[in-house]
C-alpha cells in the first residue's frame, strides 16, 4: 500500500457545488487542501485513501461552494450606510455623498469602513471583493489583516480629493499602490477610473496603455443611468460606451459596472471584445437607475459578474441576497421564468466575478490547483428544507445567516458562523464613533 500524501485539510459535505463544470452537484465527495490550494476533489473514499490530513471535517447537511466574489463595491462606504436613502442617483451623489466624502474621508475613515465591510463580507461568504475607493493602500492593509482577497481600485478622477489632486497624481499614487502589492498573495490591483462623466480622454488613454503594459484590469462605472447616456449624447454626440470603445478600452481587461442602458450592437461588441459586465441589481433598484439586461448579455456570451455596490446605496454587502435579486429581476425583466436560472446566477457570483478581475485561473470554482476559497452553507434548517436542488436552495432560500464556515486560501476565517480573523464587535464600535462624527 502506497503511503498517503500529506494534506492540511480534507473537507467533505452533503453536497459540493464546484461551479465548473457548469451544473455539477457532487454528493459523497471530498476535497483535499494543501498549502492553501485544492490538492484534489473526488469521491470521499478515494480522497480519504490518498491523503493523510492534519484536520478532517465533514459538514453534514451543508453545501460547499466557491467563495463569493463581490465584483463591485466601495467598501469603506459602509460608514455612510443609511446616510441618504430614497433619493435619485444624481441627488444622492451631488448633495449628500460627495459633500460627506469631502468632509470626512481620510485614512482613518477608510480603515474603519473597510474593516466593517470585511467583517460583513466574510460573515456572508464573500472571499474576494473588487473595491473602488480612496486610500486603496489602507484598504489593502485591512484586507491583509482580515485574510480576505481584494482587488484594489486605483481610482482616477479629474477633480481633487483627499487622495489626489488631478489625473496625473491619481495615477502616480495608484502605481505606487500597485507596486506595493504586486507580489501579495491576496491583494491585487485594478485601474478604477470612476466614470466617463468624471474622467477625460487623456486619462482614459493613459489608463489603457498602463493596463496593457501591466496586464491589470480596468474597473469603471458605465451606462449606469439613462441620464448619463443622454447627457453624453447632448454634450458630445457620442454614447459613453462608444467613447470607451473608440479609446481602445473595450477589451478582455474591462469590467463595466451597471450597464443598464444598452443597444443590441453594444451587447454584441461586449461579447466580441471579451469584456465583462458587473450586474448590481439591488443598488440599481434602490436608486431607480435602471435594469441591466443580464439575461440577454449572458445569452450573447458576455462574461457576467455580480456586485453589491457600496453599502451607502444597497444597503448591504450580501452576495446571497444579491443572487436572489438578480435571479428574480432577470425573470421579471424578460417576462420569462426561465431567465437567470439559479446555476447561472451562482456562476456570476463566483467564477464570473473571478474572470471579470482576471483571476479566473486562481479562484471562482472548486478545482484542483485553484486556491482553497471555500464556503459552507448550512441547509439543515426549517427555512431550507427539504432540499431537492441544492443550488436552487442556495439562491432562492438561503441567507447569509446560513453561512457557517469560510476559508480563504485554505485559511479558516469563519468558524461556525463566527469571525476568526477580525473582531466584529470592535468594527461595530468604530462605526458608532464615526456615526457620531458624521451625524
N, C-alpha and C positions, 0 to 999 in steps of 0.2 A: 504494500500500500504506500503510495507516494505521500510524503509529508504535506500537511496542509499549509497554504500560504498565510502569512500574517495579514491582518486587517485591523483597522481601528474600530469598525462597527459593522455588524450585519443587521440590517433593518428589514423587517417584513411587516405586512399589514394585510387586512382582509382584501384590499384592492390596491393595486399600483397602476396609476394612470401616467404613462411615460410621455404622452403628448405626441411623440414621434416613435413609431408610425402613427398616423392620424387614425383616430377612432379606436385605438387599442386600450383595453382594460384587462389587466392581468390579475388572476387570482392564484393563490398558492405560490407566489413568487417572493423573492427577496433581492435586496441589493447590498453589495459589499462596498464599504467606504475605506479608502486608504489614502493617507497624505492629502486629504481634502477633496479627493476626486472619487467618482464612481468607478470602482475596480471591476465590478461585474453586476449584471442583472439577469436573473434566470430563475428557474424553478427552485423553490426553497431547499429541497433536498440536495440538489446539485451544489448550490451556494454553500450550504452547511458542510458538505463533504469537502469542498475545495478550500475553505477559509477557516482559520482559527482566529477569531476576533477578540479584541480586548473587551468589547461590550456587545451583547446580543439583545435586541429589543424587538418584541412582537407586539404590534398595536392592533388588537382585535377590534373589529367594528370600525376601523378607521381607514381612510384612503390617503395614500401618498401621491402627491402631485409635485411638479417642479415649483420652486419658489416663484411668486408672482413678481412681474416686472412692471412697476408703475412708470410708464414711458413718458409722462409729462407731469411735473409738479413744480411748485415753488415752495420748498419745504419750510423755510423759515416763516412763511406767511401763516403758519399755524397761530402765531401770536396776534393775527388780525381776524381770526375765526369769529364770525358773527358781528364784526365791527360795522358793516354797512350792507345789510341784506335788503332784498326786494327792490333792487334798482337795476335799470338797464346798464349794459357794459360801459358805455361812454360816460354816464354819470357816475357810476361806481368807481371807475378809474380816475377821472379828472377831478372830481370833487371830494373824494374820500381816500382812495388807496394811495394815489401819488402824493398828496399832501402829507398823509401819515408816514409814508416812506421817507419823505424829505426830512421830516422832523425826528423820526425815531430810529431809522435803520443804521446800525453800526455793527462792529464785530460782536459786541455783547448780545445784541438782538439776534443776529444770525446764529450765534452759538446756542442760545436758549431755544430759539424757534426750531432749529434743525434737530436739537436733542429731543424736543417734544414730538416732532414729526417722526423721528426714527423709532421712538418708543411706540407710537401709534402704528406705524407701518409694520414693524417686526411682529407686534402682537397680532396683527391681521394677516400674517403670512407673506408680506412683501419683503423680498430679499434683495431687491435692486430697485433704485429709483433714479430717474433722469431729471436732474434739477436745472432750474433756470432762475438764478437769483444773484444778488450782490454778495461779495466776500466769499466766493466759492472755495477759497483756501480754507476758511474756517469751517465751511460745510464739510469739506473733505476730512479735516481733522476729527470732526464729530463722527463721521461715518466710520473712520478707522476705529475710534474708541468703541462704537456701538457694535462693530462687526457686521455692518450692513454694506452691501455693494452699492456703489454710487457712480453715476456719470455726472460729472460736474460741468455745468453750463458756463462757458466763458462768455459772459454776457457782453453785448455790444449795443450801444445807443448813441444817438447824435447829441444828447443833452447831458450836462454834468450831473453827477450823483455823488454820494459819499464814497463810491468805489472808484470812479474815474471821471475825467473831465471832458473827453472827446473821443471819437472812434480810435485814434491812434493810441491813446493811453489805455483805453479798454483792451485793445489787442495786446499791447505791451504787457500789461498786468496779467492778462489771460495766458499769454505764452509763458510767463513765469510760473503760473499755477500748473500749466501743462507739464513743464519741466520738473516741477517739484513732485508730481505724482506719476511721472512717466513709467516708473518701474514698480508701481504699487500693485499688489495682488488683488485688491478690492476696488480701488478707486481709479476711474478713467476720466477723460475729459472730452467735451464736445464744444464746438463753437456754437454760441447761442445768440445770434442777432435777434433782437426782440420781435420785430415785425417789419413788414415793408413800409409802414407809415411812420416808423421811428428810426429807420436806418437808410442811409443814402447809397447810391450806386457804387461810389468809390469804396466804401467799407465792405459792401457785399462782394465786390470783385477781389478785394484783399482776402476776405474770408474764403472765397472759392479757391484762391491759389494756395493758401495755407492748409486748407482742408485736404487738397490733393497731395501736397508735399508731405504732410504728416499722417495722412490716412486717418483723419479724425472726422466724425460725423458733424453735420450741421443741423441744429435743432431750432425751429423757428415757428412762431405763430403765423398762420397763413389762412386767408379767407375765413376768418372767424365769424364775421357777420356780413350781411348784405350791405350794410352801410360802408364797411371797409372797401368793398369792391366798387360800390357806386362812387364813393369819394375819389378813389384812384382813377376811375374812368373819367370823371368830370375834370380832375386836375391834370391828368397826363394822357388820357385816351387809351390807357393800357391797363388790363387786369393785373392784379399783383402776381398771380401765377405766371402769366405771360412774361412779366418783367423778370422774375427769377429764372425762368427758362432762358430768356434772352441773355441773361448774365451768366449762364452756364452752371447754375446751382441745382437744377433738377437732374439728379443722378442717384446712384445707389447709396450715397452717403447722406441724402436728405431725409430728415424726419419732419414732415409737415404736420403741424398740430392744428386741430379743429376741422378745417376744410368743410365747412357747412354749405358753401356756395360753389358748386362745380358744374361745369358743362361736360357733355359727353366726350368731347375731344380732349378735355383736361384729364378726365379719368383714364382715357386711352394713353395719354402722354405719361402719366404717372406710372402706369403698368409697363409701358415700353422702356422707360428710363430706369426702372428698378427702384424708384423712390418708395418710401414708406409713409403711411398716414397714421397719425395718432388720434384716435377717437376719444373724446372726453364728454360722454353723454350727459352726465349729471350737471357739470358746470354749465354746459351749453343750454340745458333745460332751465336751470335756475336763472341765468342771465338772459333767457329768451334769445340767445344768439342765433339759433338755427339748428338744423339737424344734419349731421354728416351722413351721406348716403353709403353707410358702411357695407350693406349687403351688395350694392352694385360695384363698389370698389373691390370687394373680395372676389366677386364673380369675374371681374376683369383681370384678376391676377395680381392686384396690388397687395403688398405685404401690409397687414393691418395690425396695429398695436393698440393698447388701451392705456389711458391715463386718467388720473383723478382731477388734474389741475390743482391749484392751491386750495388749502382749507378755507381761505377767505371767500371763495366763490363756489364751494361744493356742498357742504362744509366739512367734509371728512376726507381721509386718505384711505378709504376702504375699497380694496380691489374686488372683494367678493360682492359688495353692493354694486360696484361699477359694472361687473359682469352681468348681473341680473338686469340692471337698467339697460345695458347695451343690447341684450337679447330681446327684451320686451320692446324697446324702442325700434329696433330693426324690423320687427314684425309689424308694428303699427305703421311705421313709415312706408313700408312696401305693401301694406294691406295683404300680407302673406304670412300665415302662421308657420311656414317652413323656413322663413328667412332667419338669419342669425341663429342657427341652432347652437345648442349648449356646447358641443365639442369645438365648434368654430370659435366661440367666444372665449372658452378656456385657452385655446391656442393663441388668441390675440393677447391674452393676459400673461402669457408665458413666452413661448417661442417667438411669436410675432413681435413682442416687445424687445426680446433679446436681439432679434435680427435688425430691428429698427435702430439699435445702438451699435451695430457692428459686433455684437457679442454672441451671435447665434452658434458659433463653434465652441463656445465655452459654457453657456447657460441656456435655460429655457426649456430643456427636456431632460428626462432621466435616461441617459445613455452612457455606456462605459466610455471613459475618457473625459467626460464633462465634469465640471465642478459639482460637488455634492451640495447643491442648493435645493433643499427638500422641505416640504410642508406636510404635516399630518393633520387631516381634517376628521373630526370625530362625528360619525354618522349614527351613533347609538341612541341618541335622544328621541323623545316622542315627536319632536318637530321635524325629524329627518328619517323617520321610519314609516313604512317599510322601504327598503332600498331595492328597487327594480333595476335602476340605471344609475350607477354612482355619479357619472358626470352630470347628468341632469339634476341629481340631488344636490351636488355641489353648487351648480349655477343658480338653480331656482329656489332652493330651500335653505342651504347653509348660510350662516352669517359668520362674521369674524370671531364671534364668541365660540364657534366650533373649532377654531384653530388651537390645537393642543401642543404641537411640537414644531420647532423650526430649526433647521441647520443652514448655515451659510459657509460654503467651502468646507464642509464637514464639521464645523464648529457649532455646537448646540447653543443657540441664542435665546430660545424659548423652551422652557421645560414645564410640561403640564399646565400650560397657559400662563406661566409666569416668566417675566423677562430675566435673562441670565446675565446680560452684559450691560444693562442700563438700570439706573434707579428711577423707575417710573414716578414714584412719589416726589422725588427731587425735581424731576422735569415739570411736574404739575406745580410745585411750589414756585419755581422760577417763572412759570407762565403767569401765576397770580400776581407776582411782583410787577411784571410787565403790564398786566391788565390795569393795575392801579395807576401806573405812569401814563398809559395811553388814554385811559378814561379821563 
